[in-house]
Amino acid sequence: MLKQLGFLLAGLLLASTATADEPAAAAPTTWEAGKHYFVIDPPQPTTSGDKVEVLEVFSYACPHCAHFQPYAEQVKQSLPDYAAFSYMPAIFNAQWEPYARAFYAAQSLGVLEQTHQALFDALHRDHLPLRTIDDLAGFYASHGVDKAKFLSSAASFEVESKLQHAAEVVRGAGVDGTPSILVAGKYRLSGQSAGGYPQMIQLVDYLVKKEHDEHAKPAKAAAKKK
């Protein structure tokens, strides 16, 4: 009996070791619309000019978004010159509204770059009680932002307009969870659809190239006619 138990424990140890050493699921050889990503109809407006827009829909309140942050940085670094990365805050409940407002206030005041990761860390690593716009004003003040200016910006018409626009895009794109990524306002994907966060990076690269190539074809055809 003891001998059998020894074999059983050894088998379980080997199984757990094998599971721990298994590599992450590889990206599929072919990305499929309707499975790995979804076509947005009608396409949503973008703000990247001639560049292919890669837009992360997120919330500072979302723990999954905090976990995705290193991957978002990888997405940004992997983009070609003809693509541009940006963020758009989602408001799926009343508790998320102050964070979206803070995002646009920080953007308006020119402090987004130096406070973006810091706010994720404050909320999800340090677990600071930053729940209201006044709480968040204190956080930004600790990073050198004038508290009165922050609160004024957060309540401004500019920020209100951006919040309304973001809500329209999120709704129009069919985003129902965060983090999600929109490519060129035409394609939507998430970690769930892509098969994981590493796969999202590869899928974004694929969709950016797809969008760029589709725009390049008419340009090449027009050049040949000349």
Residue pairs with C-beta under 8 A, 6 or more apart in sequence:
24 196
24 198
25 195
25 196
25 199
27 194
27 195
27 198
27 199
27 202
27 203
28 36
28 195
31 37
31 203
31 206
31 207
33 39
33 187
35 193
36 189
36 193
36 194
36 195
36 203
37 183
37 187
37 188
37 189
37 193
37 194
37 203
37 207
38 174
38 187
38 188
38 189
38 193
39 186
39 187
40 172
40 173
40 174
40 182
40 185
40 186
40 187
40 188
42 172
43 184
43 185
43 186
44 169
44 172
44 173
44 182
44 185
44 186
45 169
45 185
46 53
46 55
46 184
46 185
47 53
47 86
48 83
48 84
48 86
49 84
50 82
51 82
51 83
51 84
52 82
52 83
52 84
52 183
52 184
52 208
52 211
52 212
53 83
53 84
53 86
53 182
53 183
53 184
53 185
54 75
54 79
54 83
54 84
54 85
54 86
54 181
54 182
54 183
54 204
54 208
55 85
55 86
55 87
55 88
55 181
55 182
55 183
55 185
56 68
56 72
56 75
56 85
56 86
56 87
56 88
56 179
56 180
56 181
57 88
57 89
57 90
57 170
57 173
57 175
57 178
57 179
57 180
57 181
57 182
58 65
58 68
58 87
58 88
58 89
58 90
58 178
58 179
59 65
59 89
59 90
59 91
59 92
59 96
59 99
59 100
59 178
60 66
60 89
60 99
60 102
60 103
60 119
60 120
60 123
61 95
61 96
61 99
61 123
62 96
62 178
62 179
63 124
64 178
64 179
64 191
65 120
65 178
65 179
66 120
66 123
66 124
67 197
68 179
68 191
68 197
69 117
69 120
71 197
71 198
71 200
71 201
72 85
72 179
74 201
75 85
75 181
75 200
75 201
75 204
76 85
78 201
78 204
78 205
79 85
79 204
79 208
80 208
80 209
80 212
82 208
82 212
83 208
83 212
87 103
87 116
88 166
88 169
88 170
88 182
89 96
89 99
89 100
89 103
89 104
89 166
90 96
90 100
90 166
90 170
90 175
90 178
91 97
91 100
91 163
91 166
91 167
91 170
92 178
95 131
97 163
98 131
98 132
98 133
98 135
98 136
99 119
99 136
100 163
100 166
101 133
101 154
101 159
101 163
102 119
102 133
102 136
102 140
102 154
103 112
104 153
104 154
104 158
104 159
104 162
104 163
105 140
105 150
105 153
105 154
105 156
105 159
106 112
106 115
106 116
106 140
106 145
106 150
108 153
108 156
108 158
108 159
109 145
109 149
109 150
109 153
111 140
111 143
111 144
111 145
114 143
115 140
115 143
115 145
118 143
119 130
119 136
119 139
122 128
122 130
122 139
123 130
128 139
129 135
130 136
130 138
130 139
133 151
133 154
134 151
136 150
136 154
137 147
137 150
137 151
137 154
138 147
140 147
140 150
141 147
141 150
153 159
169 182
169 185
173 180
173 182
173 185
173 188
174 188
175 182
175 188
177 190
177 192
179 190
179 191
180 188
180 189
180 190
181 188
181 189
181 190
181 200
181 204
182 188
183 189
183 204
183 207
183 208
183 211
184 207
184 208
184 211
186 211
187 207
187 211
189 200
189 203
189 204
189 207
190 200
191 197
191 199
191 200
194 200
194 202
194 203
